[in-house]
Amino acid sequence: MKLKKALAILLALAMAAALAACSVEQSPNNSQTGGDPAGESGSGTQQVSIEWWAFPTFGNATGYEEEIIAAFNEVHPEIEVNLTTIDFTSGPQTLTAAIEADTAPDVLFDAPGRIIEYGKAGELASLNDMFETASADMSEAVLSACSDGTDYWMYPLSSAPFYMGINLEMFQAAGADQYLNLEGDRIWTTEDFRNACQALAEAGYVPGIVYCGGQGGDQGTRALVSNLYGAQIANEDMTAYTMNSPEGIQAMTLLQEMVNAGYLDVATDMQAAQELEMFQTENCAMTFCWGTSNAISYHSDDFTQVSVPFPSDDGVPELETLYNGFCVFDNGDQAKIDAAKTFIEFICTDDEWGPKSVLQSGALPVTGTFEALDLYAGNEEMELLSSWTQYYAPYYNTMDGFTTMRTEWWNMLQRVLANGSDPQTELDTYVNNSNAAITG
């Protein structure tokens, strides 16, 4: 009897050990769902899982996000990163819905326009601690784009201007290339732009499409309007929107006349993504939303894609700036917040993967350390874009009321260009409603 009892005890112990082994196998990251109720591995390292949502700044389906996660996990195996890619058309609505449902990601790769709004609304974790030493390596312009003036909400990776793209062969076939300047900084005038569009239209091409179906890529249409006659989107101290100036009215009047004459198309059902697809498939001769990431995502070998600044009446463009960066949502879990910051720091500052990430974004570095590496040595396109930094316009994307202003903008374009409404009346409405969101 004693022997049977001993065998029974040994059998029970063996079964318990087997069950414990199975439990570990089912949780490869040894996370809190595994055999350790405290959420710690045998080495005492806490296991954390974070969600990363990314707009396609690294290009569409390049696989780079998966590469960077794998490289990060070689250094930080204790942090699991789950990736979700979102697009610029439906992504903003998807984010809004997730925030409202308390299912926001831990990390978002985006731009300041949305990120600063999320920070002001109390949705994000402050990144002030990440800037304690990093800020010395960044310009005031970069630092300003990452902050609301009180807290830092975005950690930057790279920057670049926004500009236009043209189909060189279409311009040449229509004789519109005579109005292009492909030397030096490639500056061209408002008159050049109008004449080129007329020549393209008369040759049977769709010159360009003023898209106004939503906020996607709206910086392109604002840059077009503001540059034509030197209108300012906001005042100098960034306290009010000002596009209903005589220069803004003149620009909207010109665009309305060009649409009426057939020298430009207007599309109330398009955002930038659809306009870029039209450009990529040679269904229009130019895009108003060209930039470093879009030049990657919408590249075509079927024609020559040429970058040009926005046309201006005085030959001195003011270009809007793209800043790529990361924010951390405050989902009430400090371990996830810390893990998210560690992940962001790796992507942006690691000696090997930091420069790789800048290059993959197709934009320019934002730190003096990486600028000194001369990442784009011998790249004529990037040397051109670097020369355009002298034309950067004041950065208004962190202003109060920015979200409202964007909605008011594309609705104003619809009323003026599609419905034929009076430019001054509609610009007044746009400015009044946008400024009301600041004071309200």
VMD Tcl script that draws the C-alpha trace (Angstrom):
set ca {
  {0.00 0.00 0.00}
  {2.83 2.36 0.85}
  {4.41 1.66 -2.56}
  {1.15 2.42 -4.38}
  {0.77 5.66 -2.44}
  {4.33 6.73 -3.32}
  {3.78 5.95 -7.01}
  {0.55 7.99 -6.96}
  {2.37 10.97 -5.49}
  {5.14 10.71 -8.10}
  {2.56 10.48 -10.89}
  {0.74 13.58 -9.60}
  {4.00 15.52 -9.46}
  {4.89 14.48 -13.04}
  {1.47 15.57 -14.31}
  {1.82 18.96 -12.58}
  {5.23 19.47 -14.16}
  {3.85 18.58 -17.60}
  {0.99 21.04 -17.20}
  {3.42 23.78 -16.15}
  {5.55 23.08 -19.25}
  {2.50 23.34 -21.48}
  {1.60 26.65 -19.87}
  {5.01 28.11 -20.73}
  {4.85 26.86 -24.32}
  {1.51 28.59 -24.87}
  {3.02 31.96 -23.88}
  {6.22 32.32 -25.92}
  {6.83 35.87 -24.62}
  {6.28 34.66 -21.03}
  {3.76 37.47 -20.61}
  {1.14 37.92 -17.91}
  {-1.09 35.39 -19.68}
  {1.56 32.70 -19.17}
  {2.70 30.74 -16.16}
  {3.96 33.79 -14.21}
  {1.01 35.51 -12.51}
  {3.20 38.53 -11.71}
  {3.94 39.06 -15.40}
  {7.68 38.58 -14.99}
  {10.09 36.11 -16.52}
  {12.66 34.15 -14.62}
  {15.17 36.99 -15.09}
  {12.80 39.47 -13.45}
  {12.12 41.41 -16.67}
  {8.50 42.48 -17.06}
  {6.85 41.38 -20.30}
  {4.82 44.06 -22.10}
  {2.74 44.02 -25.27}
  {2.11 47.31 -27.12}
  {0.06 48.24 -30.19}
  {1.67 50.31 -32.95}
  {-0.50 52.01 -35.57}
  {1.32 53.50 -38.54}
  {0.35 55.62 -41.51}
  {2.36 54.51 -44.60}
  {5.16 57.03 -44.10}
  {7.67 54.25 -44.76}
  {5.86 53.47 -48.03}
  {3.00 51.14 -48.86}
  {3.66 47.51 -47.87}
  {7.46 47.86 -47.87}
  {7.85 45.54 -44.91}
  {10.07 48.04 -43.11}
  {7.85 48.17 -40.04}
  {8.25 44.42 -39.60}
  {12.03 44.78 -40.03}
  {12.31 47.44 -37.36}
  {10.17 45.41 -34.94}
  {12.40 42.36 -35.45}
  {15.54 44.44 -34.90}
  {14.03 46.02 -31.80}
  {13.12 42.62 -30.35}
  {16.73 41.47 -30.67}
  {17.55 44.17 -28.12}
  {14.26 44.18 -26.21}
  {12.70 40.70 -26.35}
  {10.57 41.63 -23.34}
  {8.47 44.07 -25.43}
  {6.04 42.62 -27.94}
  {5.01 45.08 -30.70}
  {1.82 44.44 -32.65}
  {1.59 46.42 -35.90}
  {-1.51 47.84 -37.59}
  {-1.14 49.92 -40.75}
  {-3.76 52.57 -41.56}
  {-4.19 54.81 -44.59}
  {-4.51 58.57 -44.94}
  {-8.11 58.39 -46.21}
  {-9.88 56.30 -43.59}
  {-7.18 56.35 -40.93}
  {-8.21 59.58 -39.17}
  {-11.78 58.32 -38.69}
  {-10.45 54.95 -37.51}
  {-8.29 56.70 -34.93}
  {-11.15 58.88 -33.74}
  {-13.38 55.84 -33.29}
  {-10.64 53.99 -31.38}
  {-10.07 56.93 -29.05}
  {-13.78 57.26 -28.34}
  {-13.99 53.52 -27.64}
  {-10.92 53.57 -25.36}
  {-9.08 51.25 -27.75}
  {-6.45 53.67 -28.99}
  {-3.04 52.21 -29.87}
  {-0.06 52.69 -27.59}
  {2.13 54.15 -30.37}
  {1.09 56.19 -33.40}
  {3.36 57.19 -36.31}
  {1.83 60.36 -37.79}
  {2.36 64.12 -38.12}
  {1.93 67.04 -35.67}
  {-1.44 68.21 -36.99}
  {-3.33 65.32 -35.42}
  {-0.85 64.47 -32.69}
  {-0.83 67.90 -31.06}
  {-4.65 67.92 -31.07}
  {-4.65 64.55 -29.28}
  {-2.19 65.93 -26.74}
  {-4.24 69.04 -26.06}
  {-7.30 66.82 -25.59}
  {-5.55 64.85 -22.85}
  {-5.27 61.61 -24.81}
  {-1.48 61.33 -24.84}
  {1.38 60.70 -22.47}
  {3.83 63.60 -22.25}
  {7.20 63.01 -23.91}
  {8.97 65.78 -22.00}
  {11.43 63.31 -20.48}
  {12.54 62.17 -23.95}
  {13.53 65.74 -24.85}
  {15.64 66.45 -21.76}
  {18.84 65.68 -23.66}
  {17.62 65.22 -27.24}
  {16.43 68.83 -27.60}
  {20.03 70.09 -27.74}
  {20.44 68.23 -31.06}
  {17.29 69.70 -32.72}
  {16.41 73.09 -34.18}
  {13.85 75.42 -32.64}
  {11.57 74.82 -35.64}
  {11.59 71.07 -35.04}
  {11.03 71.45 -31.31}
  {8.16 73.86 -31.89}
  {6.42 71.40 -34.23}
  {6.51 68.72 -31.53}
  {4.98 70.83 -28.76}
  {1.86 72.79 -27.89}
  {4.04 75.35 -26.18}
  {3.84 73.60 -22.83}
  {4.41 69.88 -23.37}
  {6.06 67.74 -26.02}
  {3.59 65.32 -27.59}
  {5.53 64.08 -30.64}
  {9.04 62.66 -30.97}
  {10.36 63.50 -34.46}
  {12.10 61.24 -36.97}
  {12.46 63.30 -40.15}
  {11.17 66.29 -42.06}
  {10.75 67.52 -45.62}
  {8.86 70.11 -47.63}
  {5.56 69.49 -49.37}
  {5.57 70.34 -53.07}
  {4.08 69.46 -56.46}
  {4.81 66.61 -58.84}
  {4.47 66.82 -62.62}
  {4.37 64.33 -65.49}
  {7.22 65.61 -67.65}
  {6.19 63.72 -70.78}
  {2.66 65.19 -70.65}
  {4.08 68.68 -70.26}
  {6.41 68.10 -73.20}
  {3.70 66.64 -75.43}
  {1.45 69.64 -74.73}
  {4.21 72.20 -75.13}
  {3.63 73.17 -71.51}
  {7.25 72.46 -70.61}
  {8.13 75.94 -71.92}
  {6.60 77.28 -68.71}
  {8.70 75.03 -66.47}
  {11.99 75.94 -64.88}
  {14.01 72.81 -64.25}
  {17.19 74.65 -63.29}
  {18.39 75.53 -59.81}
  {15.52 75.61 -57.30}
  {12.97 75.13 -60.14}
  {11.03 78.26 -59.17}
  {8.07 79.11 -61.43}
  {5.42 81.81 -61.36}
  {1.65 81.95 -61.10}
  {1.48 83.04 -64.74}
  {3.64 80.06 -65.73}
  {1.26 77.76 -63.85}
  {-1.86 79.19 -65.50}
  {-0.33 79.02 -68.98}
  {0.90 75.47 -68.46}
  {-2.56 74.33 -67.33}
  {-4.17 75.96 -70.36}
  {-1.70 74.29 -72.72}
  {-2.29 70.89 -71.12}
  {-6.07 71.26 -71.27}
  {-6.01 72.34 -74.91}
  {-3.87 69.29 -75.70}
  {-6.54 67.04 -74.21}
  {-4.97 66.33 -70.82}
  {-6.41 66.83 -67.36}
  {-3.89 69.35 -65.99}
  {-4.59 69.01 -62.27}
  {-7.38 68.12 -59.86}
  {-8.30 70.33 -56.91}
  {-9.48 67.60 -54.54}
  {-11.83 68.65 -51.75}
  {-13.62 65.54 -50.52}
  {-12.06 65.55 -47.06}
  {-9.02 66.50 -45.05}
  {-6.62 63.99 -46.59}
  {-3.70 65.92 -48.09}
  {-5.39 69.27 -47.57}
  {-2.01 70.90 -46.96}
  {-1.45 70.65 -50.73}
  {-4.48 72.69 -51.74}
  {-3.78 75.28 -49.02}
  {-0.22 75.65 -50.26}
  {-1.48 76.08 -53.82}
  {-3.91 78.85 -52.85}
  {-1.57 80.66 -50.46}
  {1.36 80.70 -52.87}
  {-0.42 82.03 -55.96}
  {-0.47 85.63 -54.70}
  {1.30 85.46 -51.33}
  {-1.66 84.97 -48.99}
  {-0.86 83.98 -45.41}
  {-2.77 81.10 -43.87}
  {-2.33 82.53 -40.37}
  {-1.01 85.70 -38.79}
  {2.55 85.99 -37.55}
  {1.88 85.07 -33.93}
  {-0.36 82.14 -34.91}
  {-3.45 83.44 -33.14}
  {-5.82 83.78 -36.13}
  {-6.43 82.39 -39.61}
  {-6.14 85.05 -42.32}
  {-6.77 83.56 -45.77}
  {-9.63 85.98 -46.51}
  {-7.04 88.63 -47.34}
  {-7.07 90.36 -50.76}
  {-4.30 87.94 -51.83}
  {-6.35 84.92 -50.78}
  {-9.45 86.19 -52.56}
  {-7.41 86.84 -55.70}
  {-6.04 83.30 -55.61}
  {-9.44 81.65 -55.14}
  {-10.87 83.81 -57.91}
  {-8.12 82.66 -60.27}
  {-8.72 79.00 -59.44}
  {-12.45 79.43 -59.93}
  {-11.84 80.98 -63.35}
  {-9.44 78.17 -64.29}
  {-11.95 75.50 -63.26}
  {-14.71 77.26 -65.23}
  {-12.43 77.42 -68.28}
  {-11.51 73.73 -68.03}
  {-7.88 74.44 -67.16}
  {-8.28 72.60 -63.84}
  {-10.65 69.92 -62.56}
  {-12.35 69.93 -59.17}
  {-13.32 66.72 -57.37}
  {-15.64 66.85 -54.36}
  {-15.38 63.08 -53.94}
  {-11.59 62.91 -53.82}
  {-8.96 63.31 -51.16}
  {-5.24 63.35 -51.85}
  {-4.91 59.56 -52.05}
  {-7.29 59.38 -55.00}
  {-5.65 62.37 -56.70}
  {-2.25 60.74 -56.28}
  {-3.58 57.55 -57.85}
  {-4.82 59.59 -60.80}
  {-1.36 61.09 -61.16}
  {0.36 57.72 -60.82}
  {-1.87 56.19 -63.52}
  {-1.34 59.17 -65.87}
  {-4.89 60.45 -65.64}
  {-3.73 63.94 -64.72}
  {-0.54 65.85 -65.41}
  {0.26 67.07 -61.92}
  {-0.35 66.45 -58.24}
  {-0.68 69.05 -55.51}
  {0.28 66.57 -52.79}
  {3.75 65.41 -53.74}
  {6.28 64.78 -51.02}
  {8.96 62.36 -49.94}
  {6.69 59.57 -48.70}
  {4.21 59.95 -51.55}
  {7.05 59.89 -54.05}
  {7.81 56.42 -52.67}
  {4.24 55.20 -52.38}
  {3.07 56.49 -55.77}
  {6.20 55.99 -57.83}
  {5.80 54.92 -61.44}
  {8.37 53.76 -63.97}
  {5.98 54.58 -66.83}
  {6.77 58.31 -66.90}
  {9.15 60.88 -65.48}
  {7.93 62.29 -62.17}
  {9.48 65.71 -61.55}
  {9.32 67.63 -58.28}
  {8.61 71.37 -58.44}
  {7.74 73.96 -55.78}
  {4.34 75.63 -55.76}
  {4.03 78.54 -58.21}
  {4.11 82.05 -56.76}
  {3.53 85.50 -58.23}
  {6.84 86.85 -56.88}
  {8.88 83.73 -57.65}
  {9.52 83.04 -53.94}
  {7.43 80.07 -52.74}
  {6.46 79.37 -49.15}
  {6.40 75.63 -48.65}
  {4.60 73.73 -45.93}
  {6.67 71.31 -43.92}
  {6.19 67.63 -43.22}
  {7.35 66.35 -39.84}
  {7.26 62.59 -39.29}
  {7.09 61.44 -35.69}
  {5.61 59.33 -32.94}
  {3.27 59.85 -30.03}
  {2.26 57.66 -27.09}
  {-1.36 57.32 -26.03}
  {-2.01 57.30 -22.31}
  {-4.04 54.12 -21.93}
  {-3.64 54.05 -18.17}
  {-0.78 51.54 -18.08}
  {2.62 53.01 -17.15}
  {4.44 49.84 -18.23}
  {3.01 50.21 -21.75}
  {3.87 53.93 -21.83}
  {7.48 53.20 -20.85}
  {7.73 50.37 -23.39}
  {6.31 52.61 -26.13}
  {8.90 55.30 -25.38}
  {11.67 52.70 -25.51}
  {10.42 51.52 -28.90}
  {10.21 55.07 -30.30}
  {13.68 55.91 -29.04}
  {15.06 52.84 -30.80}
  {13.47 53.74 -34.14}
  {14.59 57.36 -34.03}
  {17.98 57.33 -32.30}
  {19.60 53.88 -32.57}
  {23.02 54.19 -34.21}
  {22.10 51.71 -36.94}
  {18.31 51.83 -37.22}
  {17.86 55.56 -36.65}
  {19.56 56.53 -39.94}
  {17.87 53.59 -41.68}
  {14.48 54.85 -40.54}
  {15.21 58.38 -41.77}
  {16.22 57.00 -45.16}
  {13.17 54.75 -45.36}
  {10.90 57.73 -44.68}
  {12.51 59.43 -47.67}
  {12.81 62.67 -45.70}
  {15.60 64.71 -44.14}
  {17.06 64.09 -40.66}
  {15.94 66.37 -37.81}
  {19.00 66.00 -35.58}
  {22.45 67.46 -36.03}
  {23.93 64.04 -35.31}
  {22.27 62.42 -38.31}
  {22.68 65.49 -40.52}
  {26.43 65.15 -40.02}
  {26.25 61.65 -41.50}
  {25.28 63.14 -44.90}
  {22.79 60.33 -45.46}
  {21.85 61.45 -48.99}
  {25.31 62.18 -50.38}
  {25.14 62.20 -54.19}
  {21.31 62.09 -54.28}
  {20.32 65.00 -56.55}
  {16.64 64.87 -55.58}
  {17.38 65.14 -51.88}
  {19.91 67.89 -52.48}
  {17.12 69.78 -54.28}
  {14.75 69.28 -51.37}
  {17.44 70.39 -48.95}
  {17.78 73.63 -50.91}
  {14.03 74.23 -50.47}
  {14.32 74.40 -46.68}
  {15.02 78.13 -47.16}
  {11.43 78.47 -48.40}
  {9.73 76.86 -45.39}
  {6.59 78.74 -44.41}
  {5.61 79.42 -40.78}
  {4.31 76.22 -39.21}
  {0.65 76.61 -38.25}
  {-0.35 72.96 -37.73}
  {-0.08 73.20 -33.95}
  {-2.47 76.17 -33.71}
  {-5.66 75.94 -31.70}
  {-8.64 75.27 -33.94}
  {-6.55 73.37 -36.48}
  {-8.97 70.46 -36.75}
  {-11.94 72.76 -37.35}
  {-9.95 74.83 -39.84}
  {-9.23 71.73 -41.94}
  {-12.92 70.84 -42.21}
  {-13.83 74.44 -43.03}
  {-11.14 74.50 -45.71}
  {-12.30 71.68 -47.93}
  {-15.92 72.69 -47.55}
  {-14.97 76.21 -48.67}
  {-13.23 74.77 -51.76}
  {-16.36 72.84 -52.64}
  {-18.58 75.91 -52.42}
  {-16.27 78.11 -54.49}
  {-14.99 75.68 -57.12}
  {-17.85 73.20 -57.48}
  {-20.85 75.39 -56.66}
  {-19.57 78.66 -58.07}
  {-20.06 80.66 -54.87}
  {-18.42 84.04 -54.34}
  {-14.76 83.61 -53.25}
  {-14.75 86.50 -50.79}
  {-18.00 85.43 -49.12}
  {-16.82 81.85 -48.71}
  {-13.34 82.78 -47.52}
  {-14.91 85.06 -44.91}
  {-17.06 82.15 -43.73}
  {-14.06 79.83 -43.64}
  {-11.96 82.28 -41.61}
  {-14.76 83.26 -39.22}
  {-15.65 79.65 -38.43}
  {-12.01 78.64 -38.05}
  {-11.23 81.53 -35.73}
  {-14.35 80.83 -33.69}
  {-12.85 77.42 -32.88}
  {-9.79 79.19 -31.43}
  {-11.73 81.51 -29.16}
  {-14.40 78.94 -28.41}
}
mol new
graphics top color blue
foreach p $ca { graphics top sphere $p radius 0.5 }
foreach p [lrange $ca 0 end-1] q [lrange $ca 1 end] { graphics top cylinder $p $q radius 0.2 }
display resetview
